[in-house]
Amino acid sequence: MLDTKIIDEISSKVTANLPKGLQTLQSDLQHNLRSTLSATLGKLNLVSREEFEIQQGVLARTRAKVDALERRVRELETALEKEDNSG
């Protein structure tokens, strides 16, 4: 879920940089921009940095296990081939 503080910060920065004539509409524009940003960003499949880092760790551990299993399979295949060739 996207932090609402980020949306508020973005909308504040945009409205603060409006030309002087439009700044009288700042409150309405900021509200509409905040709503639009929330709706648009809410449709995206976003994760928090924390969740991303957790999943990155899970993936690294999984990759290490797969690598170890691949090495073990190669060792067993080599041992089996030697056994077949000697017998």
C-alpha positions, 0 to 999 in steps of 0.5 A: 500500500502506498503511503498517503504522506507521499501522495500528500507531498507530491500534490503539495509540491505540484500545487506550490509550483502553480502560477500565481493566478492559479494558486487561488485554486490551490486547495481545490487543485490539491484535493483533486490531485490527491484523489487522482494520484491515490486512484491512479497509484492504487491501481498499480501493483506496488509493494513497500520497500520493506516487503521488497527487501524481505522477498529479495532475501527469500529469493536469495535463500531459495536461489542458494538452495536450488544451486546446492540441489543442482550441485548435489544432483550432478554429484549423484549423477557422476557417482552413478555413471562411475558405478555403471562404468565400473560394474 
